[in-house]
Amino acid sequence: MSLVVLNGADVERLLPMNECVGLMEQALRSLSAGEVVLPLRTMTWLPDRRGLLGLMPGYLGEPRSFGLKVVSVFFHNHEHGLPSHQGVVMLFDVEHGAPIGVFDADTITAIRTAAASGAATRALARTDAGDLAILGAGAQARTHLDAMAAVCRLRRVRVWNRTPGKAMAFAIAESKRTGHRVEAVPTAEAAVRGADLICTTTSAKEPVLLGEWLTPGAHINAVGACFNTHRELDGAAVRRARVFTDCRESAENEAGDLILAIEEGAIGKEHLIGEIGQVLLGKIPGRKSPEEITLYESLGVAVEDLAAAHHLLQRARETHTGVRVPWGE
């Protein structure tokens, strides 16, 4: 048996966004159907708290996949021209436990996170949604532009970043890459006002999206705040929205957007309606009216990585992509 190793370029080539949205829909359905084993992620911090190692193990029933993501997070890496998140997704054979795949986690995470937002958007957004606001101008902003274009007919795209030069560079590069006219705007409010699709992809610890800016009928994908002490949305934004997530247990323990809104009294625990997988399975309703605001609170869970990795392993074998390492011989 051989171990297949894929770098970031391999992953990007073998995991196109439109295919990954479908993979995430299936993984989210399996999660909500109870066909997964999904412990909460664990984090090991360096003594000086400048970085951590996160472990996300899991089992996915369909397609049968067993493995984990291990990723380091060094918050100041961008100052040195390095990504803040680096790591690998590892697959193991379900029958005998042998390692069968090691794939670049940074690229998988960028694609599958946006693809899950795409699945949520397809389930919750208005069918005519197409005025997109992106808060943030990093890797997730780029892949969320791709995901929104994959599930919606985009009419307008605005991007904001706390560093104006980054927003302008993103707008120029992504306009050229995608063919969509991307407009850099000076404030988050200018991006959000009038938008019916909003993706928050920042590293903010305090709110960058305020409820008073939201237009009735908007759909929000809240992506950046994955710690229980961080938030991108203020309490008013969460209160105005019908709220869904990928995994209820993860959201109740890790989603700062929700936890902090509960602590300040803006919402109660019952404000979280359920999981996107439940909507996809027809167990709970999603959007109830054209004027309703919907919110997908994204935590990112291991079964999403496993679904992507299983697809990558199949495609790598079919196309003879990557490096083969003999194992167990």
C-alpha positions as a Markdown table, in Angstrom:
| # | Residue | x | y | z |
|---|---|---|---|---|
| 1 | Met | 0.0 | 0.0 | 0.0 |
| 2 | Ser | 1.2 | 3.5 | -0.8 |
| 3 | Leu | 0.6 | 6.8 | 1.0 |
| 4 | Val | -0.5 | 9.6 | -1.3 |
| 5 | Val | 0.9 | 13.1 | -0.6 |
| 6 | Leu | -0.7 | 16.2 | -2.2 |
| 7 | Asn | 0.6 | 19.7 | -1.9 |
| 8 | Gly | -1.5 | 22.9 | -2.1 |
| 9 | Ala | -1.2 | 23.1 | -5.9 |
| 10 | Asp | -2.4 | 19.5 | -6.2 |
| 11 | Val | -5.3 | 20.2 | -3.9 |
| 12 | Glu | -6.4 | 23.3 | -5.8 |
| 13 | Arg | -6.3 | 21.5 | -9.1 |
| 14 | Leu | -8.2 | 18.4 | -7.9 |
| 15 | Leu | -10.9 | 20.1 | -5.8 |
| 16 | Pro | -12.8 | 22.6 | -7.9 |
| 17 | Met | -15.3 | 24.8 | -6.0 |
| 18 | Asn | -18.5 | 23.6 | -7.8 |
| 19 | Glu | -17.7 | 20.0 | -7.0 |
| 20 | Cys | -16.7 | 20.8 | -3.4 |
| 21 | Val | -20.1 | 22.5 | -2.7 |
| 22 | Gly | -21.8 | 19.2 | -3.5 |
| 23 | Leu | -19.3 | 17.3 | -1.3 |
| 24 | Met | -20.1 | 19.7 | 1.6 |
| 25 | Glu | -23.8 | 19.3 | 1.2 |
| 26 | Gln | -23.5 | 15.5 | 1.5 |
| 27 | Ala | -21.1 | 15.8 | 4.5 |
| 28 | Leu | -23.5 | 18.2 | 6.3 |
| 29 | Arg | -26.4 | 15.9 | 5.6 |
| 30 | Ser | -24.5 | 13.0 | 7.1 |
| 31 | Leu | -23.5 | 15.1 | 10.1 |
| 32 | Ser | -27.1 | 16.0 | 10.9 |
| 33 | Ala | -28.3 | 12.4 | 10.2 |
| 34 | Gly | -25.9 | 11.1 | 12.9 |
| 35 | Glu | -23.7 | 9.2 | 10.5 |
| 36 | Val | -20.5 | 10.7 | 11.9 |
| 37 | Val | -18.2 | 10.6 | 14.9 |
| 38 | Leu | -17.1 | 14.1 | 15.6 |
| 39 | Pro | -15.3 | 15.0 | 18.9 |
| 40 | Leu | -14.8 | 18.7 | 19.6 |
| 41 | Arg | -11.4 | 19.9 | 18.4 |
| 42 | Thr | -8.6 | 20.2 | 20.9 |
| 43 | Met | -6.0 | 23.0 | 21.0 |
| 44 | Thr | -2.5 | 22.9 | 22.5 |
| 45 | Trp | -1.0 | 26.3 | 23.1 |
| 46 | Leu | 2.7 | 27.3 | 23.2 |
| 47 | Pro | 3.6 | 28.6 | 26.6 |
| 48 | Asp | 3.9 | 32.2 | 25.3 |
| 49 | Arg | 0.5 | 31.9 | 23.6 |
| 50 | Arg | 1.9 | 33.1 | 20.2 |
| 51 | Gly | 0.8 | 29.9 | 18.5 |
| 52 | Leu | -1.2 | 26.7 | 18.9 |
| 53 | Leu | -1.7 | 23.2 | 17.5 |
| 54 | Gly | -5.2 | 22.2 | 16.7 |
| 55 | Leu | -6.4 | 18.6 | 16.3 |
| 56 | Met | -9.7 | 17.7 | 14.6 |
| 57 | Pro | -10.3 | 14.0 | 14.3 |
| 58 | Gly | -13.4 | 12.4 | 12.9 |
| 59 | Tyr | -15.2 | 9.6 | 11.1 |
| 60 | Leu | -17.6 | 10.2 | 8.2 |
| 61 | Gly | -20.1 | 7.5 | 7.3 |
| 62 | Glu | -20.8 | 8.5 | 3.6 |
| 63 | Pro | -18.4 | 8.3 | 2.0 |
| 64 | Arg | -16.6 | 6.2 | 4.6 |
| 65 | Ser | -13.6 | 8.2 | 5.8 |
| 66 | Phe | -11.5 | 8.1 | 8.9 |
| 67 | Gly | -8.8 | 10.6 | 9.8 |
| 68 | Leu | -7.9 | 14.0 | 11.2 |
| 69 | Lys | -6.7 | 17.5 | 10.5 |
| 70 | Val | -3.8 | 18.8 | 12.4 |
| 71 | Val | -3.0 | 22.5 | 12.0 |
| 72 | Ser | -0.7 | 25.1 | 13.6 |
| 73 | Val | -2.0 | 28.6 | 14.0 |
| 74 | Phe | 0.5 | 31.4 | 14.4 |
| 75 | Phe | -1.4 | 34.7 | 14.4 |
| 76 | His | 1.5 | 37.0 | 13.4 |
| 77 | Asn | 2.8 | 34.9 | 10.5 |
| 78 | His | 1.4 | 37.4 | 8.0 |
| 79 | Glu | 4.0 | 39.9 | 9.2 |
| 80 | His | 6.6 | 37.5 | 7.8 |
| 81 | Gly | 4.8 | 36.6 | 4.6 |
| 82 | Leu | 3.6 | 33.3 | 5.9 |
| 83 | Pro | 0.1 | 31.8 | 6.2 |
| 84 | Ser | -1.3 | 31.9 | 9.8 |
| 85 | His | -2.7 | 28.3 | 9.4 |
| 86 | Gln | -0.5 | 25.5 | 8.3 |
| 87 | Gly | -0.9 | 21.7 | 8.6 |
| 88 | Val | -2.1 | 18.5 | 7.0 |
| 89 | Val | -5.2 | 16.4 | 6.6 |
| 90 | Met | -4.5 | 12.7 | 7.1 |
| 91 | Leu | -6.7 | 9.8 | 5.9 |
| 92 | Phe | -6.5 | 6.3 | 7.3 |
| 93 | Asp | -7.8 | 3.1 | 5.8 |
| 94 | Val | -11.2 | 2.3 | 7.5 |
| 95 | Glu | -10.7 | -1.4 | 7.4 |
| 96 | His | -7.2 | -1.8 | 8.7 |
| 97 | Gly | -6.0 | 1.6 | 9.9 |
| 98 | Ala | -3.1 | 2.2 | 7.6 |
| 99 | Pro | -2.3 | 5.8 | 6.7 |
| 100 | Ile | -3.3 | 6.3 | 3.0 |
| 101 | Gly | -3.2 | 10.1 | 2.4 |
| 102 | Val | -1.5 | 13.3 | 3.6 |
| 103 | Phe | -2.8 | 16.5 | 2.1 |
| 104 | Asp | -2.1 | 20.2 | 2.5 |
| 105 | Ala | -4.6 | 21.4 | 5.1 |
| 106 | Asp | -4.3 | 25.1 | 4.3 |
| 107 | Thr | -5.7 | 24.7 | 0.8 |
| 108 | Ile | -8.3 | 22.2 | 1.8 |
| 109 | Thr | -9.5 | 24.5 | 4.6 |
| 110 | Ala | -9.7 | 27.5 | 2.2 |
| 111 | Ile | -11.8 | 25.6 | -0.3 |
| 112 | Arg | -14.0 | 23.4 | 1.9 |
| 113 | Thr | -14.9 | 26.3 | 4.3 |
| 114 | Ala | -16.1 | 28.4 | 1.4 |
| 115 | Ala | -17.8 | 25.5 | -0.2 |
| 116 | Ala | -19.8 | 24.9 | 3.0 |
| 117 | Ser | -20.8 | 28.5 | 2.9 |
| 118 | Gly | -21.9 | 27.9 | -0.7 |
| 119 | Ala | -24.0 | 25.0 | 0.5 |
| 120 | Ala | -25.5 | 27.1 | 3.2 |
| 121 | Thr | -26.2 | 30.0 | 0.8 |
| 122 | Arg | -27.9 | 27.7 | -1.7 |
| 123 | Ala | -30.1 | 26.4 | 1.2 |
| 124 | Leu | -30.9 | 29.8 | 2.9 |
| 125 | Ala | -30.4 | 32.8 | 0.6 |
| 126 | Arg | -33.0 | 34.3 | -1.7 |
| 127 | Thr | -33.0 | 32.8 | -5.1 |
| 128 | Asp | -32.4 | 36.3 | -6.6 |
| 129 | Ala | -29.5 | 37.2 | -4.3 |
| 130 | Gly | -26.5 | 38.6 | -6.1 |
| 131 | Asp | -25.2 | 41.7 | -4.4 |
| 132 | Leu | -22.2 | 40.4 | -2.5 |
| 133 | Ala | -20.2 | 42.1 | 0.3 |
| 134 | Ile | -17.0 | 40.5 | 1.5 |
| 135 | Leu | -15.4 | 41.7 | 4.7 |
| 136 | Gly | -11.7 | 40.7 | 4.7 |
| 137 | Ala | -9.3 | 40.3 | 1.8 |
| 138 | Gly | -7.4 | 37.1 | 2.6 |
| 139 | Ala | -7.5 | 33.5 | 1.4 |
| 140 | Gln | -11.1 | 32.9 | 2.6 |
| 141 | Ala | -12.3 | 36.1 | 0.9 |
| 142 | Arg | -10.9 | 34.7 | -2.4 |
| 143 | Thr | -12.5 | 31.3 | -2.0 |
| 144 | His | -15.8 | 32.8 | -0.8 |
| 145 | Leu | -16.0 | 34.9 | -3.9 |
| 146 | Asp | -15.6 | 31.6 | -5.9 |
| 147 | Ala | -18.2 | 29.8 | -3.8 |
| 148 | Met | -20.8 | 32.6 | -4.1 |
| 149 | Ala | -20.2 | 32.8 | -7.8 |
| 150 | Ala | -20.8 | 29.0 | -8.0 |
| 151 | Val | -24.2 | 29.1 | -6.3 |
| 152 | Cys | -25.5 | 32.6 | -7.2 |
| 153 | Arg | -25.7 | 34.9 | -10.2 |
| 154 | Leu | -23.5 | 37.8 | -8.9 |
| 155 | Arg | -24.5 | 41.3 | -9.9 |
| 156 | Arg | -22.2 | 43.4 | -7.7 |
| 157 | Val | -19.2 | 42.6 | -5.5 |
| 158 | Arg | -17.8 | 44.9 | -2.8 |
| 159 | Val | -14.8 | 44.2 | -0.6 |
| 160 | Trp | -13.6 | 45.9 | 2.6 |
| 161 | Asn | -10.5 | 45.3 | 4.6 |
| 162 | Arg | -9.2 | 47.2 | 7.6 |
| 163 | Thr | -6.0 | 47.8 | 5.6 |
| 164 | Pro | -7.3 | 49.7 | 2.5 |
| 165 | Gly | -4.4 | 48.7 | 0.3 |
| 166 | Lys | -5.2 | 45.0 | 0.8 |
| 167 | Ala | -8.8 | 45.6 | -0.2 |
| 168 | Met | -7.6 | 47.4 | -3.4 |
| 169 | Ala | -5.1 | 44.7 | -4.2 |
| 170 | Phe | -7.8 | 42.1 | -3.8 |
| 171 | Ala | -10.2 | 44.0 | -6.0 |
| 172 | Ile | -7.7 | 44.3 | -8.8 |
| 173 | Ala | -6.5 | 40.8 | -8.6 |
| 174 | Glu | -9.9 | 39.1 | -8.3 |
| 175 | Ser | -11.5 | 41.3 | -10.9 |
| 176 | Lys | -8.9 | 40.0 | -13.3 |
| 177 | Arg | -9.0 | 36.4 | -12.1 |
| 178 | Thr | -12.8 | 35.9 | -12.0 |
| 179 | Gly | -14.1 | 38.4 | -14.5 |
| 180 | His | -16.4 | 39.9 | -11.9 |
| 181 | Arg | -16.0 | 43.6 | -11.2 |
| 182 | Val | -14.8 | 43.8 | -7.6 |
| 183 | Glu | -15.0 | 47.2 | -6.0 |
| 184 | Ala | -12.9 | 48.1 | -2.9 |
| 185 | Val | -14.8 | 50.3 | -0.5 |
| 186 | Pro | -13.5 | 52.4 | 2.4 |
| 187 | Thr | -15.7 | 51.1 | 5.2 |
| 188 | Ala | -17.4 | 47.8 | 6.2 |
| 189 | Glu | -20.7 | 49.7 | 6.3 |
| 190 | Ala | -20.2 | 50.8 | 2.7 |
| 191 | Ala | -19.8 | 47.2 | 1.7 |
| 192 | Val | -22.8 | 45.8 | 3.6 |
| 193 | Arg | -25.4 | 48.5 | 2.9 |
| 194 | Gly | -27.8 | 47.1 | 0.3 |
| 195 | Ala | -26.0 | 43.7 | 0.0 |
| 196 | Asp | -28.1 | 40.6 | 0.0 |
| 197 | Leu | -25.1 | 38.3 | 0.4 |
| 198 | Ile | -22.5 | 39.0 | 3.1 |
| 199 | Cys | -19.4 | 36.9 | 3.9 |
| 200 | Thr | -17.3 | 37.9 | 6.9 |
| 201 | Thr | -13.9 | 36.4 | 6.5 |
| 202 | Thr | -11.8 | 38.5 | 8.9 |
| 203 | Ser | -9.6 | 37.7 | 11.9 |
| 204 | Ala | -11.5 | 40.3 | 14.0 |
| 205 | Lys | -11.9 | 39.9 | 17.7 |
| 206 | Glu | -14.6 | 42.6 | 17.9 |
| 207 | Pro | -17.6 | 43.2 | 15.6 |
| 208 | Val | -17.0 | 44.4 | 12.1 |
| 209 | Leu | -20.6 | 43.8 | 11.0 |
| 210 | Leu | -23.4 | 45.8 | 12.7 |
| 211 | Gly | -27.1 | 44.8 | 12.7 |
| 212 | Glu | -28.2 | 48.3 | 11.8 |
| 213 | Trp | -26.5 | 48.0 | 8.4 |
| 214 | Leu | -28.4 | 44.8 | 7.3 |
| 215 | Thr | -31.0 | 44.9 | 4.5 |
| 216 | Pro | -34.1 | 42.8 | 4.9 |
| 217 | Gly | -33.7 | 39.5 | 3.0 |
| 218 | Ala | -29.9 | 39.4 | 3.3 |
| 219 | His | -28.0 | 36.2 | 3.9 |
| 220 | Ile | -24.8 | 36.2 | 6.0 |
| 221 | Asn | -22.0 | 33.6 | 6.0 |
| 222 | Ala | -20.0 | 34.3 | 9.3 |
| 223 | Val | -16.7 | 32.6 | 8.9 |
| 224 | Gly | -13.8 | 34.3 | 10.7 |
| 225 | Ala | -14.7 | 34.0 | 14.4 |
| 226 | Cys | -13.8 | 30.4 | 15.4 |
| 227 | Phe | -13.0 | 31.1 | 19.0 |
| 228 | Asn | -15.5 | 31.6 | 21.8 |
| 229 | Thr | -13.9 | 35.0 | 22.7 |
| 230 | His | -13.9 | 36.4 | 19.1 |
| 231 | Arg | -16.8 | 37.8 | 17.1 |
| 232 | Glu | -17.3 | 39.5 | 13.8 |
| 233 | Leu | -21.1 | 40.3 | 14.3 |
| 234 | Asp | -22.6 | 42.5 | 17.0 |
| 235 | Gly | -25.5 | 41.2 | 19.0 |
| 236 | Ala | -28.0 | 43.2 | 17.0 |
| 237 | Ala | -26.9 | 41.4 | 13.8 |
| 238 | Val | -27.3 | 38.0 | 15.4 |
| 239 | Arg | -30.6 | 39.0 | 16.9 |
| 240 | Arg | -32.1 | 40.1 | 13.6 |
| 241 | Ala | -31.2 | 36.8 | 11.9 |
| 242 | Arg | -32.6 | 33.3 | 11.7 |
| 243 | Val | -29.4 | 31.4 | 12.7 |
| 244 | Phe | -28.1 | 28.1 | 11.5 |
| 245 | Thr | -24.7 | 26.4 | 11.9 |
| 246 | Asp | -22.7 | 23.4 | 10.6 |
| 247 | Cys | -22.6 | 21.6 | 13.9 |
| 248 | Arg | -24.7 | 22.6 | 16.9 |
| 249 | Glu | -22.2 | 21.2 | 19.5 |
| 250 | Ser | -19.3 | 23.2 | 18.0 |
| 251 | Ala | -21.4 | 26.4 | 17.8 |
| 252 | Glu | -22.5 | 26.1 | 21.4 |
| 253 | Asn | -18.9 | 25.7 | 22.6 |
| 254 | Glu | -16.9 | 27.7 | 20.1 |
| 255 | Ala | -18.9 | 30.4 | 18.2 |
| 256 | Gly | -18.1 | 33.7 | 19.7 |
| 257 | Asp | -20.6 | 35.4 | 17.5 |
| 258 | Leu | -23.4 | 33.5 | 19.4 |
| 259 | Ile | -21.8 | 33.0 | 22.8 |
| 260 | Leu | -21.0 | 36.6 | 23.3 |
| 261 | Ala | -24.4 | 37.7 | 22.1 |
| 262 | Ile | -26.0 | 35.4 | 24.6 |
| 263 | Glu | -23.7 | 36.7 | 27.4 |
| 264 | Glu | -24.8 | 40.3 | 26.7 |
| 265 | Gly | -28.4 | 39.4 | 26.6 |
| 266 | Ala | -29.0 | 40.1 | 22.9 |
| 267 | Ile | -30.3 | 36.5 | 22.3 |
| 268 | Gly | -31.1 | 33.4 | 24.1 |
| 269 | Lys | -29.7 | 29.9 | 23.5 |
| 270 | Glu | -32.9 | 29.0 | 21.6 |
| 271 | His | -32.0 | 31.6 | 18.9 |
| 272 | Leu | -29.8 | 28.9 | 17.2 |
| 273 | Ile | -32.4 | 27.1 | 15.2 |
| 274 | Gly | -30.4 | 24.2 | 13.9 |
| 275 | Glu | -27.9 | 22.8 | 11.5 |
| 276 | Ile | -27.6 | 23.3 | 7.7 |
| 277 | Gly | -27.7 | 19.5 | 7.3 |
| 278 | Gln | -31.2 | 19.5 | 9.0 |
| 279 | Val | -32.4 | 22.0 | 6.4 |
| 280 | Leu | -30.9 | 20.0 | 3.6 |
| 281 | Leu | -32.6 | 16.8 | 4.9 |
| 282 | Gly | -35.9 | 18.6 | 5.1 |
| 283 | Lys | -36.1 | 18.2 | 8.9 |
| 284 | Ile | -36.3 | 21.9 | 9.7 |
| 285 | Pro | -37.3 | 24.9 | 7.5 |
| 286 | Gly | -34.7 | 27.3 | 6.3 |
| 287 | Arg | -35.7 | 30.8 | 5.0 |
| 288 | Lys | -39.4 | 31.4 | 5.7 |
| 289 | Ser | -39.9 | 34.7 | 3.8 |
| 290 | Pro | -38.1 | 37.0 | 1.3 |
| 291 | Glu | -37.6 | 39.7 | 3.9 |
| 292 | Glu | -36.1 | 37.4 | 6.6 |
| 293 | Ile | -32.4 | 37.7 | 7.4 |
| 294 | Thr | -30.5 | 34.4 | 7.6 |
| 295 | Leu | -27.2 | 33.7 | 9.2 |
| 296 | Tyr | -24.9 | 30.7 | 8.7 |
| 297 | Glu | -22.4 | 30.5 | 11.6 |
| 298 | Ser | -19.5 | 28.5 | 10.2 |
| 299 | Leu | -17.2 | 26.7 | 12.6 |
| 300 | Gly | -15.6 | 24.2 | 10.2 |
| 301 | Val | -15.6 | 20.6 | 11.3 |
| 302 | Ala | -13.5 | 17.6 | 10.6 |
| 303 | Val | -16.0 | 15.7 | 8.5 |
| 304 | Glu | -15.8 | 18.5 | 6.0 |
| 305 | Asp | -12.1 | 18.0 | 5.7 |
| 306 | Leu | -12.6 | 14.2 | 5.4 |
| 307 | Ala | -15.2 | 14.5 | 2.6 |
| 308 | Ala | -12.7 | 16.7 | 0.7 |
| 309 | Ala | -9.8 | 14.4 | 1.4 |
| 310 | His | -11.7 | 11.3 | 0.3 |
| 311 | His | -12.5 | 13.0 | -3.0 |
| 312 | Leu | -8.9 | 14.2 | -3.4 |
| 313 | Leu | -7.6 | 10.6 | -2.8 |
| 314 | Gln | -9.9 | 9.2 | -5.5 |
| 315 | Arg | -9.0 | 12.0 | -8.0 |
| 316 | Ala | -5.2 | 11.6 | -7.2 |
| 317 | Arg | -5.4 | 7.9 | -7.9 |
| 318 | Glu | -7.3 | 8.5 | -11.1 |
| 319 | Thr | -5.0 | 11.2 | -12.4 |
| 320 | His | -1.7 | 9.8 | -10.9 |
| 321 | Thr | -1.2 | 13.2 | -9.2 |
| 322 | Gly | 1.0 | 13.7 | -6.1 |
| 323 | Val | 3.8 | 11.7 | -4.5 |
| 324 | Arg | 3.5 | 8.0 | -3.6 |
| 325 | Val | 5.3 | 6.8 | -0.5 |
| 326 | Pro | 5.5 | 3.1 | 0.1 |
| 327 | Trp | 4.0 | 2.2 | 3.4 |
| 328 | Gly | 4.0 | -0.9 | 5.5 |
| 329 | Glu | 6.3 | -2.8 | 3.2 |
